[in-house]
Amino acid sequence: MSARPLVTVFDAEGKSCGQVGLPAVFKAPIRSDILQFVHTNMSKNKRQPYAVSRKAGHQTSAESWGTGRAVARIPRVRGGGTHRSGQAAFGNMCRKGRMFAPTKTWRRWHRRINLNQKRYAMCSALAATALPSLVTARGHRIAKVGEIPLVVSDSIQSITKTKEALKMLTALNANVDVDRSKRSKKIRPGKGKMRNRRYVQKKGPLIIYSKDSGIKRAFRNLPGVELLSVNKLNVLMLAPGGHLGRFCIWSKSAFEKLDRIYGTFTKKSQTKRDYKLPRYVMSNTDLSRLINSDEVQRQLRRKGPRRTRRAPLKKNPLKNHQVMWRLNPYMQTFRRQQAVLQMKQLKKKREKQQDENRK
């Protein structure tokens, strides 16, 4: 969570030219789980339907031979005089047969997403762009950038030439990330290279503006650089691939508009009906520090003897004499009598054996 109250504004030459307050949306909770769920479902909404031909695998004349011929009952191609005649057809296990469960164009391609979830994901994506650690972890080169989030004066919106745009990025030390994106261009592995998406390239900076006075024409030809209006912010561009921390360059007017669009923790949004920013469930998530703090420990009882009683251990009276005597006090006397009686019987037995041996 970013906690700075003011952010530096840079001019086209990379020099500080003022300060602007940090919008409250940059202090919103960062929920990567919500963002990834929303990103996954949003990315499904631009898919185009595809399906195999309805006739595929069935464009032949075939009929089962029935039973009694010692062959499977799969339909077989009619005719003779060729290898094809007699071959199995139609089934998904057959050569030149149809696929299993042929794809249809009426599959459920699109997904509806809860509006509040989309807004939460957007707030999380925006808050993550203000954390240098997340931006660096995503792979952007921002070591020499003056400040994150990077805010530039509104003169950026009136740039019309790509040469001027590159000069401004160089002054802001953001051209390092553009060069990284340019060097990363390579041929896509797999079948996609045949389907009008031959190259893959890493994402560069995202420039967010308030008014287009030529900025789109100026920056659109730079590799990896993308542009976005602050009124049409998009999770797919703020967190490509569902990964938080896109390197964003803001125009001053776009940066100041965020409080009006998303509101604050106390004031509702002016463009979204009855919407306030999501709050943290806990303002301090360091549980060990909370529990061991003097304020909490002072309210706890002193540590004393165990107040919980253990469940009594049940012992078997047939095996444990002490428990049996407690249940039946006469058992102790009875056992003694039995022992004495046994000794007398044993003594008589020995005397009888001795008398027999003498005879």
C-alpha positions as CSV (number, residue, x, y, z in Angstrom):
1,M,0.0,0.0,0.0
2,S,1.4,3.4,-1.0
3,A,1.3,5.9,1.8
4,R,2.9,9.0,0.3
5,P,0.6,12.1,0.3
6,L,2.3,13.9,-2.6
7,V,3.7,12.7,-6.0
8,T,6.3,14.7,-8.0
9,V,5.2,15.9,-11.5
10,F,7.9,15.9,-14.2
11,D,8.1,18.0,-17.3
12,A,9.1,16.9,-20.8
13,E,12.7,17.4,-20.0
14,G,12.6,15.1,-16.9
15,K,12.8,18.0,-14.4
16,S,10.5,18.4,-11.4
17,C,7.8,21.0,-12.0
18,G,5.4,20.6,-9.1
19,Q,3.5,18.1,-7.0
20,V,0.1,16.5,-7.0
21,G,-1.8,14.6,-4.3
22,L,-1.8,10.8,-4.4
23,P,-5.3,9.5,-5.3
24,A,-7.0,7.3,-2.8
25,V,-7.3,4.4,-5.3
26,F,-3.5,3.8,-4.9
27,K,-4.2,2.9,-1.3
28,A,-6.8,0.2,-2.1
29,P,-6.2,-3.4,-1.1
30,I,-4.3,-5.5,-3.7
31,R,-6.2,-8.7,-4.2
32,S,-4.4,-10.8,-6.8
33,D,-6.9,-13.6,-6.6
34,I,-9.8,-11.3,-7.6
35,L,-7.7,-9.8,-10.3
36,Q,-6.7,-13.1,-11.9
37,F,-10.3,-14.3,-11.8
38,V,-11.6,-11.2,-13.5
39,H,-8.7,-11.2,-16.0
40,T,-9.4,-14.9,-17.0
41,N,-13.0,-14.2,-17.6
42,M,-12.6,-10.9,-19.4
43,S,-10.0,-12.4,-21.8
44,K,-12.6,-15.0,-22.8
45,N,-15.0,-12.2,-24.1
46,K,-13.1,-11.4,-27.2
47,R,-12.9,-15.0,-28.5
48,Q,-14.3,-15.8,-32.0
49,P,-16.4,-18.9,-32.4
50,Y,-14.8,-21.8,-34.2
51,A,-16.1,-25.3,-35.2
52,V,-15.3,-28.2,-37.5
53,S,-17.6,-28.7,-40.5
54,R,-20.9,-30.3,-39.8
55,K,-20.2,-32.8,-42.6
56,A,-16.6,-33.6,-41.6
57,G,-16.0,-37.4,-41.4
58,H,-19.5,-38.3,-42.8
59,Q,-18.8,-37.5,-46.5
60,T,-18.7,-41.1,-47.6
61,S,-21.2,-44.0,-48.2
62,A,-20.7,-46.6,-45.5
63,E,-22.9,-49.1,-43.8
64,S,-22.3,-51.8,-41.2
65,W,-21.9,-55.4,-42.4
66,G,-23.9,-56.6,-39.4
67,T,-23.1,-59.7,-37.3
68,G,-21.8,-63.1,-38.4
69,R,-18.8,-61.9,-40.4
70,A,-16.3,-62.0,-37.5
71,V,-15.6,-58.2,-37.8
72,A,-16.7,-55.2,-35.7
73,R,-20.1,-53.8,-36.4
74,I,-18.7,-50.3,-37.3
75,P,-20.0,-48.9,-40.6
76,R,-17.7,-49.8,-43.6
77,V,-17.1,-48.2,-47.0
78,R,-19.0,-49.8,-49.8
79,G,-17.6,-51.0,-53.1
80,G,-14.5,-52.9,-54.2
81,G,-11.4,-52.7,-56.3
82,T,-9.6,-50.3,-53.9
83,H,-8.0,-50.3,-50.5
84,R,-10.7,-47.9,-49.2
85,S,-13.6,-50.3,-49.7
86,G,-14.3,-52.3,-46.5
87,Q,-12.5,-49.7,-44.3
88,A,-14.2,-48.6,-41.1
89,A,-15.8,-45.1,-41.4
90,F,-17.6,-42.4,-39.4
91,G,-16.3,-43.3,-35.9
92,N,-13.8,-41.1,-34.0
93,M,-11.5,-44.1,-33.8
94,C,-11.5,-44.6,-37.6
95,R,-9.1,-43.2,-40.1
96,K,-10.8,-40.3,-42.0
97,G,-13.7,-40.4,-39.4
98,R,-15.2,-37.5,-37.5
99,M,-13.7,-36.3,-34.2
100,F,-15.3,-37.1,-30.9
101,A,-17.9,-34.5,-29.8
102,P,-17.5,-32.2,-32.9
103,T,-17.0,-28.6,-31.8
104,K,-20.0,-26.3,-32.3
105,T,-20.3,-22.5,-32.8
106,W,-22.9,-22.2,-30.1
107,R,-20.6,-23.1,-27.3
108,R,-20.7,-20.7,-24.3
109,W,-17.8,-18.5,-25.3
110,H,-18.4,-15.4,-23.2
111,R,-18.5,-14.9,-19.4
112,R,-20.5,-12.4,-17.4
113,I,-18.5,-10.9,-14.6
114,N,-19.9,-9.3,-11.4
115,L,-19.6,-5.5,-11.7
116,N,-18.2,-5.1,-8.1
117,Q,-15.6,-7.7,-8.8
118,K,-14.5,-5.9,-12.0
119,R,-14.2,-2.6,-10.0
120,Y,-12.3,-4.3,-7.2
121,A,-9.8,-5.9,-9.7
122,M,-9.3,-2.4,-11.4
123,C,-8.6,-0.8,-8.0
124,S,-6.1,-3.6,-7.2
125,A,-4.4,-3.2,-10.6
126,L,-4.1,0.5,-10.1
127,A,-2.7,0.2,-6.6
128,A,-0.1,-2.3,-7.7
129,T,1.3,0.2,-10.4
130,A,2.4,2.4,-7.5
131,L,4.6,-0.2,-5.9
132,P,8.1,-0.3,-7.3
133,S,8.7,-3.8,-6.0
134,L,5.7,-5.2,-8.0
135,V,6.6,-3.2,-11.1
136,T,10.2,-4.5,-11.0
137,A,9.0,-8.1,-10.3
138,R,6.9,-7.9,-13.4
139,G,10.1,-7.3,-15.4
140,H,10.0,-3.6,-16.1
141,R,13.3,-1.6,-16.1
142,I,12.6,1.3,-13.7
143,A,15.9,1.6,-11.8
144,K,16.6,5.1,-13.1
145,V,13.1,6.4,-13.2
146,G,12.6,9.4,-10.9
147,E,9.5,8.2,-9.1
148,I,6.8,5.5,-9.1
149,P,4.0,6.3,-10.0
150,L,5.5,8.5,-12.8
151,V,3.4,11.6,-13.4
152,V,4.2,13.9,-16.3
153,S,2.8,17.4,-17.1
154,D,0.0,17.7,-19.5
155,S,2.4,18.8,-22.3
156,I,2.8,15.1,-23.0
157,Q,-0.8,15.1,-24.4
158,S,0.0,17.6,-27.1
159,I,3.1,15.8,-28.5
160,T,2.5,14.8,-32.1
161,K,5.9,13.5,-33.3
162,T,7.4,10.2,-32.5
163,K,10.8,11.8,-32.3
164,E,9.6,14.1,-29.6
165,A,7.9,11.3,-27.8
166,L,11.2,9.2,-27.7
167,K,13.1,12.3,-26.6
168,M,10.7,12.7,-23.6
169,L,10.9,9.0,-22.7
170,T,14.7,9.3,-22.7
171,A,14.5,12.4,-20.4
172,L,12.4,10.4,-18.0
173,N,14.7,7.4,-18.2
174,A,11.7,5.3,-19.4
175,N,13.4,4.5,-22.7
176,V,15.2,1.6,-21.0
177,D,12.0,-0.3,-20.7
178,V,11.1,0.5,-24.3
179,D,14.4,-0.9,-25.5
180,R,13.8,-4.1,-23.4
181,S,10.5,-4.6,-25.1
182,K,12.0,-3.9,-28.6
183,R,14.8,-6.5,-28.0
184,S,12.3,-9.2,-26.8
185,K,10.5,-9.5,-30.1
186,K,10.7,-13.1,-31.4
187,I,8.7,-15.6,-33.5
188,R,5.9,-17.3,-31.6
189,P,6.4,-21.0,-31.0
190,G,3.6,-23.3,-32.2
191,K,0.7,-23.0,-34.7
192,G,-0.1,-19.4,-33.8
193,K,2.6,-18.1,-36.1
194,M,0.4,-19.3,-39.0
195,R,-2.7,-17.5,-37.7
196,N,-1.8,-13.8,-38.0
197,R,0.0,-13.7,-34.6
198,R,3.5,-14.5,-35.8
199,Y,5.5,-12.5,-33.3
200,V,5.4,-12.2,-29.5
201,Q,6.8,-9.2,-27.6
202,K,7.1,-8.2,-23.9
203,K,5.0,-5.3,-22.7
204,G,6.5,-1.8,-22.3
205,P,5.2,1.3,-20.6
206,L,1.5,2.1,-20.5
207,I,0.8,5.8,-21.1
208,I,-2.5,7.0,-19.6
209,Y,-3.8,10.3,-20.8
210,S,-6.9,12.5,-20.2
211,K,-7.3,14.2,-23.6
212,D,-5.8,13.1,-26.9
213,S,-4.2,16.1,-28.6
214,G,-1.9,14.0,-30.8
215,I,-0.4,11.7,-28.1
216,K,-1.8,8.6,-29.8
217,R,-0.2,9.3,-33.1
218,A,3.1,10.2,-31.4
219,F,3.5,7.1,-29.3
220,R,1.7,4.4,-31.2
221,N,4.7,3.4,-33.3
222,L,7.1,2.8,-30.3
223,P,7.6,-1.0,-29.7
224,G,5.8,-2.2,-26.5
225,V,4.3,1.2,-25.7
226,E,0.5,1.2,-25.3
227,L,-1.9,4.1,-24.7
228,L,-5.1,4.2,-22.6
229,S,-7.6,6.9,-21.8
230,V,-8.2,7.4,-18.1
231,N,-11.9,7.3,-18.8
232,K,-11.6,3.8,-20.3
233,L,-9.2,2.0,-18.0
234,N,-8.9,-1.7,-18.8
235,V,-7.7,-4.6,-16.5
236,L,-6.3,-6.5,-19.5
237,M,-3.9,-3.6,-20.1
238,L,-3.2,-2.6,-16.5
239,A,-2.3,-6.2,-15.5
240,P,-1.4,-8.2,-18.7
241,G,-1.7,-11.9,-18.2
242,G,-3.2,-11.3,-14.8
243,H,0.2,-10.2,-13.4
244,L,0.2,-7.1,-11.2
245,G,2.5,-4.1,-11.6
246,R,2.4,-2.6,-15.1
247,F,4.8,0.4,-15.5
248,C,2.4,3.3,-16.1
249,I,3.2,6.9,-17.2
250,W,0.4,9.3,-16.2
251,S,-0.5,12.7,-17.5
252,K,-1.2,15.1,-14.7
253,S,-4.8,15.7,-15.6
254,A,-5.4,11.9,-15.9
255,F,-3.8,11.4,-12.5
256,E,-6.0,14.0,-10.9
257,K,-9.1,12.5,-12.4
258,L,-8.8,9.2,-10.5
259,D,-10.4,10.6,-7.3
260,R,-13.4,11.8,-9.3
261,I,-13.7,8.4,-11.1
262,Y,-13.2,6.0,-8.2
263,G,-13.9,8.2,-5.2
264,T,-12.1,7.8,-1.8
265,F,-12.7,5.8,1.3
266,T,-15.1,8.4,2.6
267,K,-16.4,10.1,-0.5
268,K,-18.4,8.4,-3.3
269,S,-17.4,8.3,-6.9
270,Q,-18.9,11.0,-9.2
271,T,-19.1,8.8,-12.2
272,K,-20.1,5.4,-10.6
273,R,-23.3,5.3,-8.7
274,D,-23.0,4.7,-5.0
275,Y,-19.5,3.4,-5.3
276,K,-16.7,3.8,-2.7
277,L,-13.3,2.3,-2.7
278,P,-12.9,-1.2,-1.0
279,R,-11.3,-1.2,2.4
280,Y,-8.8,-3.5,4.0
281,V,-10.3,-6.1,6.3
282,M,-7.4,-5.4,8.7
283,S,-5.4,-2.2,8.8
284,N,-2.4,-4.0,10.3
285,T,-1.9,-7.7,9.2
286,D,1.1,-8.4,11.5
287,L,-0.8,-10.7,13.9
288,S,2.2,-11.7,16.0
289,R,2.9,-8.0,16.7
290,L,-0.8,-7.3,17.5
291,I,-1.1,-10.3,19.9
292,N,2.2,-9.5,21.7
293,S,1.5,-5.8,22.0
294,D,1.2,-4.2,25.4
295,E,-2.4,-3.1,24.8
296,V,-3.6,-6.6,24.1
297,Q,-1.5,-8.4,26.7
298,R,-2.7,-6.0,29.4
299,Q,-6.3,-7.1,28.9
300,L,-5.4,-10.9,29.2
301,R,-5.6,-12.9,32.3
302,R,-2.4,-14.0,34.0
303,K,-1.1,-17.4,33.1
304,G,-2.1,-19.8,35.9
305,P,-2.8,-23.5,36.4
306,R,-4.7,-25.4,33.8
307,R,-8.4,-24.6,33.8
308,T,-9.4,-27.3,31.5
309,R,-10.0,-30.8,32.9
310,R,-8.7,-33.8,31.0
311,A,-11.1,-36.5,30.3
312,P,-10.7,-39.3,32.8
313,L,-8.8,-42.3,31.6
314,K,-11.1,-45.3,31.7
315,K,-9.3,-48.4,33.1
316,N,-10.4,-52.0,32.8
317,P,-11.3,-53.4,36.3
318,L,-10.6,-57.0,35.0
319,K,-7.0,-56.1,34.3
320,N,-6.4,-53.4,36.9
321,H,-6.6,-54.6,40.5
322,Q,-6.8,-51.1,42.1
323,V,-9.8,-50.2,40.0
324,M,-11.5,-53.5,40.8
325,W,-10.9,-53.1,44.6
326,R,-12.4,-49.6,44.4
327,L,-15.5,-51.0,42.7
328,N,-15.7,-54.1,44.8
329,P,-13.8,-53.8,48.2
330,Y,-14.5,-57.5,49.0
331,M,-12.5,-58.6,46.0
332,Q,-9.2,-57.9,47.8
333,T,-10.2,-60.3,50.7
334,F,-11.5,-62.8,48.2
335,R,-8.3,-62.9,46.2
336,R,-6.3,-63.5,49.5
337,Q,-8.5,-66.3,50.4
338,Q,-8.1,-67.8,47.0
339,A,-4.4,-67.5,47.2
340,V,-4.3,-69.2,50.6
341,L,-6.6,-72.0,49.4
342,Q,-4.4,-72.5,46.3
343,M,-1.3,-72.8,48.5
344,K,-3.0,-75.4,50.7
345,Q,-4.0,-77.5,47.7
346,L,-0.5,-77.2,46.2
347,K,1.0,-78.4,49.5
348,K,-1.4,-81.4,49.7
349,K,-0.5,-82.3,46.1
350,R,3.2,-82.3,46.8
351,E,2.8,-84.4,50.0
352,K,0.8,-87.0,48.0
353,Q,3.5,-87.2,45.3
354,Q,6.1,-87.7,48.0
355,D,4.1,-90.6,49.6
356,E,3.8,-92.3,46.2
357,N,7.5,-92.0,45.6
358,R,8.3,-93.7,49.0
359,K,6.1,-96.7,48.1
